[in-house]
Amino acid sequence: MKSLTGQAFCRILENNGWNLLRIHGSHHIYGKEDKDLRLSVPVHGNRPLKTGLLRHLLRLSGLSEGDV
């Protein structure tokens, strides 16, 4: 799986219809109008997201590894 930073993943979410609702510390909270689900993406500078967390966020958002 390709390594991504939190900022890069946020851009991918925004390009796929997710909206930034708020920022709480270093976590960006995203939501989508047709879903009650909220995604919390940690943005810690240029540090990459860990593989397990990235897979979890992809699964919750409905995206695949090909979309990244």
N, CA, C and O of each residue as an XYZ file, in Angstrom:
272
protein
N       0.841     -1.173      0.000
C       0.000      0.000      0.000
C       0.890      1.241      0.000
O       1.920      1.284      0.673
N       0.479      2.228     -0.754
C       1.206      3.480     -0.864
C       1.102      4.277      0.439
O       0.028      4.352      1.037
N       2.196      4.863      0.870
C       2.221      5.651      2.091
C       1.696      7.062      1.810
O       2.088      7.690      0.827
N       0.812      7.551      2.675
C       0.230      8.881      2.517
C       0.328      9.652      3.815
O       0.257      9.071      4.898
N       0.493     10.957      3.708
C       0.410     11.811      4.887
C      -1.061     12.129      5.147
O      -1.922     11.899      4.297
N      -1.330     12.663      6.337
C      -2.693     13.058      6.666
C      -3.210     14.138      5.727
O      -4.379     14.120      5.344
N      -2.343     15.082      5.351
C      -2.754     16.160      4.438
C      -3.125     15.615      3.070
O      -4.113     16.048      2.477
N      -2.347     14.672      2.565
C      -2.631     14.087      1.258
C      -3.944     13.318      1.296
O      -4.719     13.380      0.342
N      -4.206     12.595      2.382
C      -5.453     11.857      2.491
C      -6.639     12.813      2.587
O      -7.712     12.517      2.061
N      -6.461     13.947      3.249
C      -7.525     14.953      3.327
C      -7.883     15.474      1.934
O      -9.060     15.658      1.623
N      -6.874     15.711      1.100
C      -7.139     16.163     -0.269
C      -7.921     15.114     -1.052
O      -8.822     15.458     -1.817
N      -7.585     13.841     -0.868
C      -8.290     12.763     -1.561
C      -9.747     12.721     -1.108
O     -10.651     12.565     -1.929
N      -9.976     12.860      0.198
C     -11.351     12.870      0.693
C     -12.140     14.028      0.100
O     -13.277     13.844     -0.335
N     -11.547     15.225      0.078
C     -12.244     16.396     -0.453
C     -12.553     16.236     -1.934
O     -13.595     16.698     -2.399
N     -11.661     15.587     -2.685
C     -11.910     15.360     -4.110
C     -13.002     14.324     -4.350
O     -13.532     14.225     -5.456
N     -13.341     13.552     -3.317
C     -14.369     12.523     -3.448
C     -15.652     12.891     -2.711
O     -16.438     12.005     -2.373
N     -15.879     14.162     -2.458
C     -17.154     14.627     -1.934
C     -17.262     14.775     -0.430
O     -18.338     15.108      0.065
N     -16.197     14.543      0.317
C     -16.225     14.715      1.765
C     -15.954     16.181      2.099
O     -15.155     16.832      1.427
N     -16.610     16.699      3.125
C     -16.473     18.091      3.529
C     -15.794     18.186      4.895
O     -16.086     17.407      5.802
N     -14.888     19.146      5.026
C     -14.238     19.403      6.305
C     -15.257     20.085      7.214
O     -15.727     21.181      6.908
N     -15.598     19.442      8.327
C     -16.585     19.988      9.257
C     -15.935     20.859     10.318
O     -16.418     21.947     10.634
N     -14.823     20.359     10.867
C     -14.130     21.123     11.905
C     -12.732     20.548     12.083
O     -12.413     19.466     11.590
N     -11.911     21.302     12.803
C     -10.568     20.842     13.155
C     -10.476     20.891     14.665
O     -10.725     21.929     15.278
N     -10.120     19.775     15.257
C      -9.976     19.695     16.707
C      -8.544     19.288     17.004
O      -8.201     18.108     16.939
N      -7.718     20.255     17.325
C      -6.299     19.986     17.537
C      -5.644     19.638     16.210
O      -5.677     20.434     15.271
N      -5.053     18.461     16.129
C      -4.401     18.051     14.884
C      -5.261     17.057     14.106
O      -4.774     16.421     13.171
N      -6.541     16.915     14.482
C      -7.420     15.977     13.798
C      -8.460     16.746     12.984
O      -9.157     17.620     13.499
N      -8.543     16.404     11.724
C      -9.509     17.017     10.819
C     -10.715     16.087     10.744
O     -10.570     14.897     10.466
N     -11.900     16.628     10.991
C     -13.126     15.846     11.039
C     -13.886     16.095      9.738
O     -14.216     17.233      9.403
N     -14.158     15.001      9.007
C     -14.841     15.070      7.716
C     -16.189     14.395      7.792
O     -16.377     13.431      8.535
N     -17.128     14.909      7.015
C     -18.453     14.317      6.913
C     -18.955     14.413      5.487
O     -18.417     15.156      4.666
N     -19.994     13.648      5.212
C     -20.597     13.640      3.888
C     -22.101     13.758      4.075
O     -22.659     13.172      5.003
N     -22.757     14.504      3.209
C     -24.172     14.786      3.402
C     -25.039     13.532      3.398
O     -26.005     13.456      4.157
N     -24.718     12.552      2.564
C     -25.557     11.364      2.472
C     -25.208     10.297      3.500
O     -25.816      9.227      3.500
N     -24.238     10.565      4.379
C     -23.816      9.598      5.402
C     -23.816     10.261      6.776
O     -23.522     11.450      6.902
N     -24.146      9.485      7.799
C     -24.066      9.974      9.179
C     -22.683      9.764      9.767
O     -22.427     10.130     10.914
N     -21.807      9.184      8.997
C     -20.463      8.829      9.430
C     -19.544     10.052      9.477
O     -19.633     10.940      8.628
N     -18.675     10.087     10.467
C     -17.649     11.124     10.572
C     -16.292     10.442     10.547
O     -16.098      9.412     11.191
N     -15.353     11.018      9.803
C     -13.993     10.501      9.737
C     -13.057     11.479     10.426
O     -13.119     12.683     10.176
N     -12.203     10.976     11.280
C     -11.205     11.788     11.964
C      -9.836     11.428     11.397
O      -9.346     10.314     11.586
N      -9.224     12.389     10.697
C      -7.937     12.159     10.047
C      -6.863     12.923     10.813
O      -6.926     14.149     10.896
N      -5.872     12.217     11.378
C      -4.793     12.910     12.069
C      -3.830     13.554     11.072
O      -3.345     12.902     10.148
N      -3.568     14.825     11.272
C      -2.630     15.553     10.407
C      -1.488     16.022     11.305
O      -1.587     17.051     11.973
N      -0.413     15.256     11.308
C       0.743     15.564     12.139
C       1.926     15.908     11.237
O       2.832     15.094     11.059
N       1.915     17.090     10.681
C       3.001     17.525      9.809
C       3.092     16.648      8.576
O       2.082     16.364      7.932
N       4.288     16.223      8.251
C       4.498     15.375      7.080
C       4.663     13.901      7.448
O       5.185     13.120      6.652
N       4.229     13.521      8.632
C       4.338     12.117      9.037
C       3.276     11.290      8.319
O       2.116     11.696      8.254
N       3.658     10.147      7.787
C       2.684      9.314      7.062
C       1.716      8.627      8.025
O       2.040      8.369      9.185
N       0.530      8.343      7.513
C      -0.450      7.574      8.272
C       0.017      6.127      8.333
O       0.606      5.623      7.377
N      -0.238      5.467      9.432
C       0.132      4.060      9.537
C      -0.787      3.235      8.643
O      -1.926      3.625      8.383
N      -0.297      2.113      8.182
C      -0.994      1.303      7.191
C      -2.369      0.853      7.677
O      -3.341      0.922      6.924
N      -2.463      0.400      8.912
C      -3.742     -0.069      9.444
C      -4.771      1.046      9.509
O      -5.936      0.841      9.166
N      -4.352      2.217      9.945
C      -5.259      3.364     10.016
C      -5.706      3.788      8.623
O      -6.880      4.095      8.415
N      -4.785      3.806      7.676
C      -5.123      4.185      6.308
C      -6.141      3.213      5.718
O      -7.102      3.639      5.079
N      -5.941      1.915      5.926
C      -6.900      0.918      5.435
C      -8.266      1.101      6.080
O      -9.297      0.986      5.416
N      -8.268      1.384      7.373
C      -9.523      1.587      8.094
C     -10.273      2.810      7.551
O     -11.479      2.748      7.313
N      -9.558      3.913      7.360
C     -10.195      5.128      6.840
C     -10.699      4.928      5.409
O     -11.762      5.432      5.048
N      -9.935      4.191      4.595
C     -10.380      3.900      3.228
C     -11.666      3.079      3.241
O     -12.598      3.359      2.487
N     -11.710      2.064      4.105
C     -12.894      1.207      4.174
C     -14.112      2.009      4.629
O     -15.194      1.865      4.059
N     -13.946      2.851      5.649
C     -15.060      3.648      6.143
C     -15.555      4.662      5.118
O     -16.756      4.910      5.015
N     -14.635      5.242      4.367
C     -15.004      6.279      3.406
C     -15.571      5.713      2.117
O     -16.134      6.452      1.310
N     -15.428      4.397      1.912
C     -15.939      3.792      0.691
C     -14.977      3.899     -0.478
O     -15.363      3.646     -1.619
N     -13.736      4.268     -0.214
C     -12.728      4.379     -1.255
C     -11.915      3.098     -1.318
O     -11.903      2.310     -0.371
N     -11.240      2.896     -2.432
C     -10.374      1.727     -2.571
C      -8.923      2.184     -2.696
O      -8.644      3.378     -2.804
N      -8.015      1.228     -2.679
C      -6.598      1.571     -2.824
C      -6.331      2.165     -4.194
O      -5.377      2.927     -4.351
N      -7.134      1.846     -5.178
C      -6.976      2.418     -6.517
C      -7.319      3.894     -6.564
O      -6.814      4.617     -7.422
N      -8.173      4.356     -5.653
C      -8.544      5.768     -5.606
C      -7.429      6.627     -5.019
O      -7.406      7.844     -5.202
N      -6.513      5.982     -4.316
C      -5.404      6.696     -3.680
C      -4.359      6.825     -4.696
O      -3.301      7.393     -4.426
